[in-house]
Amino acid sequence: MIIHKFSNFTTNNKQTKGLRVPAKTPHSPYTFAIGNHLKKPLNRLIIILFSLLIFSCNSERNIEKIEYEFYPAFLSPITYSIDLNDKVLYQNSRFYKTDGYIQGSKNLINKKYKINDEDLTKFLNEIYAIGLDSSIVHQRDVLDGIGFKFNLIDNRNDTISLTSVSPNRKDKSTVDYEALDAFFRLTNKAINDYKGSYITERIQDYFDYGLQIKLTNTEPLEYRVWGKNYGLRI
C-alpha cells in the first residue's frame, strides 16, 4: 500500500482537510493518506504503547521457586523444589523406565520439609550471589555420571536455568558447584527423614564432596558419616 502526501483538496466546492477519499492508482487498488490532525493523536498513542512495553519489561520479577533436578545413572530421577513463599522443600522422585525395566523403583520418595528462616536466608544469599541472569548449559561427555538442572522460577513462571553434566570442581566456571554447595547445605539442615537423607546422600556421592560427616544426636553422641571415596556409610 502506498501512502501519498497531500495538501488541501476540494470536495463539493468546499475546502477540506483530513482523510483523502480512496482512489485507484496504477500501483495499488487503493491508496489513502492521513491528515495532520490525525497524526498527533496517533503519535501519542504510539508513545504510550511503547512506554507501557518498557514498563512491562522492567517491572520487578520476584523468584518464587527454586528447583534442582537430578538425573543420576542407576538411580531414579529426583526433583527438589523449594517454595520460597511457603518456606517448604519438596523431595519427589519418579519411575524411570529403560529397556523394559524400572530403574531405581525401590528408592522412590514423595516428602516435604519445613525450612527455618535462618537456613532459607543463608541459602538465598548464596544463590543470589551466583548472579545467574540467563540460561546456560555445561555439557560434558561422561559414561556413568549425573546430570542436573538448576531452575530459578519467577512470579510470571519464567525460568532461568543452569544445566550441567558431571561438573568438575576444578573447572574454570565455578557456578555449578556454587549452586550445588548451597543446595546440599540447605538439605543437610532441612531434611530430617532417614530415607530422604539417604537418597540425598546418594545423589551427593555423584559429585566431588569426599567424606561427609553430620551430627545426628547429642545424647548419646551420634554422627552420620558418608562418602563415595571411602565406601563408608554409617
C-alpha positions in Angstrom: 0.0 0.0 0.0 1.4 3.4 -1.0 1.0 6.5 1.3 0.9 9.8 -0.6 1.5 13.2 0.9 -1.2 15.7 0.0 -2.2 19.3 0.6 -5.7 20.8 0.9 -8.2 19.5 -1.6 -11.7 20.5 -2.6 -14.9 18.4 -2.5 -18.3 19.9 -3.5 -16.7 23.3 -3.7 -15.6 23.3 0.0 -12.0 23.3 1.1 -11.4 20.2 3.2 -8.5 18.8 5.3 -8.1 15.3 6.5 -8.7 11.8 5.2 -8.4 11.5 1.4 -11.1 9.6 -0.5 -9.7 6.3 -1.7 -8.7 6.4 -5.3 -7.4 3.8 -7.7 -3.8 4.1 -8.8 -1.6 2.1 -11.2 0.4 0.8 -8.3 -2.3 -0.3 -5.9 -6.1 -0.9 -5.9 -6.5 1.8 -3.3 -4.4 4.5 -1.6 -5.1 6.8 1.3 -3.3 9.5 3.3 -3.6 10.6 6.9 -4.2 14.2 7.6 -2.2 16.3 10.0 -5.0 16.4 12.6 -4.8 12.5 12.9 -1.0 12.3 13.1 -0.6 13.9 16.5 -3.1 11.5 18.4 -1.5 8.6 16.6 2.0 9.6 17.6 0.8 10.0 21.2 -0.8 6.5 21.1 2.5 5.0 19.8 4.5 6.7 22.6 2.0 5.5 25.3 2.2 1.9 24.0 6.0 2.0 23.8 6.2 3.3 27.4 3.9 0.5 28.6 6.0 -2.1 26.9 9.2 -0.8 28.5 7.5 -0.7 31.9 6.2 -4.2 31.5 9.7 -5.5 30.6 11.4 -3.7 33.5 8.8 -4.5 36.2 10.1 -6.4 39.1 10.3 -10.2 38.8 10.4 -12.0 42.1 11.8 -15.5 42.4 9.1 -17.7 43.9 10.5 -21.2 43.4 13.9 -22.8 43.0 14.2 -26.3 41.6 17.0 -28.8 41.4 16.5 -31.7 39.0 18.9 -34.7 39.2 19.3 -37.4 36.6 21.8 -39.9 38.0 23.0 -43.1 36.3 21.5 -46.2 38.0 19.1 -44.2 40.2 15.6 -42.7 39.7 15.5 -39.1 38.6 14.6 -36.8 41.5 13.5 -33.2 41.9 13.8 -30.9 44.9 11.5 -27.9 44.8 12.0 -25.0 47.2 8.8 -22.9 47.6 10.0 -19.5 48.9 6.6 -18.3 49.9 5.6 -21.3 52.0 9.3 -22.0 53.0 8.9 -25.7 52.2 11.3 -28.1 50.5 9.7 -30.8 48.4 11.5 -34.0 47.5 10.0 -36.1 44.7 11.4 -39.0 42.7 9.7 -40.8 39.9 9.8 -44.0 37.9 12.3 -44.2 35.1 11.7 -47.0 32.5 14.6 -48.2 30.4 14.9 -51.3 28.3 11.8 -52.9 29.7 12.5 -52.5 33.4 12.1 -49.8 36.0 15.3 -48.2 37.2 15.6 -47.3 40.9 12.0 -48.0 41.7 12.7 -49.1 45.2 14.1 -45.7 46.2 11.1 -43.5 45.3 10.1 -40.8 47.7 7.5 -38.0 48.0 8.2 -35.9 51.0 8.1 -32.2 52.1 10.1 -30.5 54.8 9.8 -27.1 56.6 12.7 -24.7 56.2 13.5 -22.3 59.0 14.1 -18.7 58.3 17.8 -18.6 59.1 18.6 -21.5 56.8 16.5 -20.1 54.0 18.0 -16.7 54.2 21.5 -18.1 54.1 20.6 -20.3 51.1 19.1 -17.4 49.2 22.1 -15.1 49.8 24.3 -17.8 48.3 22.0 -18.3 45.3 21.7 -14.6 44.6 25.5 -14.2 44.9 25.8 -16.5 41.9 24.3 -13.8 39.7 22.7 -16.2 37.2 20.8 -13.9 34.8 20.4 -16.1 31.7 20.2 -19.8 31.0 23.5 -21.7 30.4 24.5 -25.2 29.6 27.7 -27.0 30.6 27.8 -30.2 28.6 30.4 -32.9 29.2 30.9 -36.4 27.7 30.7 -39.0 30.5 29.6 -42.6 30.8 28.1 -43.2 34.2 27.7 -39.8 35.7 24.9 -37.4 36.7 23.2 -34.6 35.0 21.4 -31.8 37.0 19.3 -28.8 36.2 19.1 -25.7 38.5 16.0 -23.6 37.9 15.0 -20.1 39.1 11.3 -19.6 38.6 9.7 -16.2 39.0 6.2 -14.9 39.7 5.5 -15.0 35.9 6.6 -18.6 35.7 9.5 -17.6 33.6 12.6 -19.8 34.2 16.3 -19.2 34.1 18.3 -22.5 34.2 21.8 -23.9 34.7 22.1 -27.3 33.0 25.2 -29.3 33.8 26.6 -32.9 33.4 29.0 -34.3 35.9 30.7 -31.0 36.8 34.4 -30.9 37.8 35.1 -28.8 40.8 38.4 -27.7 39.2 36.7 -26.2 36.1 37.2 -22.5 35.5 33.4 -22.0 35.8 32.5 -22.4 39.4 28.8 -21.6 39.1 27.9 -25.4 39.0 29.4 -26.1 42.5 28.2 -22.8 43.9 24.6 -23.9 43.2 25.3 -27.4 44.4 27.1 -26.3 47.6 24.2 -24.1 48.6 21.7 -26.9 47.9 23.5 -29.6 49.9 24.0 -27.2 52.9 20.3 -26.5 52.9 19.1 -30.1 52.5 21.6 -31.2 55.3 19.7 -28.9 57.6 16.1 -29.2 56.3 15.7 -33.0 55.6 15.0 -34.8 58.9 13.8 -38.1 57.4 16.2 -41.1 57.2 15.1 -42.2 53.7 15.1 -38.6 52.5 18.6 -38.1 53.8 19.9 -41.4 52.4 18.6 -40.6 48.9 20.1 -37.1 49.0 23.4 -38.5 50.2 23.5 -41.0 47.2 22.9 -38.0 44.9 25.7 -36.1 46.6 28.0 -39.1 46.1 28.0 -38.5 42.3 29.7 -35.1 42.9 33.1 -34.1 44.3 32.4 -33.9 48.0 34.6 -36.6 49.6 33.9 -37.7 53.1 30.9 -36.1 54.8 30.0 -36.0 58.5 26.9 -34.9 60.3 25.9 -34.7 63.9 22.6 -36.6 64.3 22.3 -36.8 68.1 23.9 -35.4 71.3 22.7 -37.9 73.9 24.0 -40.4 73.1 26.5 -38.7 70.8 26.0 -39.8 67.2 27.5 -38.8 63.9 26.5 -39.9 60.4 29.4 -40.4 58.0 29.2 -41.0 54.3 31.2 -40.5 51.1 31.7 -42.4 47.9 35.5 -42.2 48.0 35.6 -44.2 51.3 32.9 -46.7 50.6 31.5 -45.8 54.0 28.0 -45.1 55.2 27.0 -45.3 58.8 
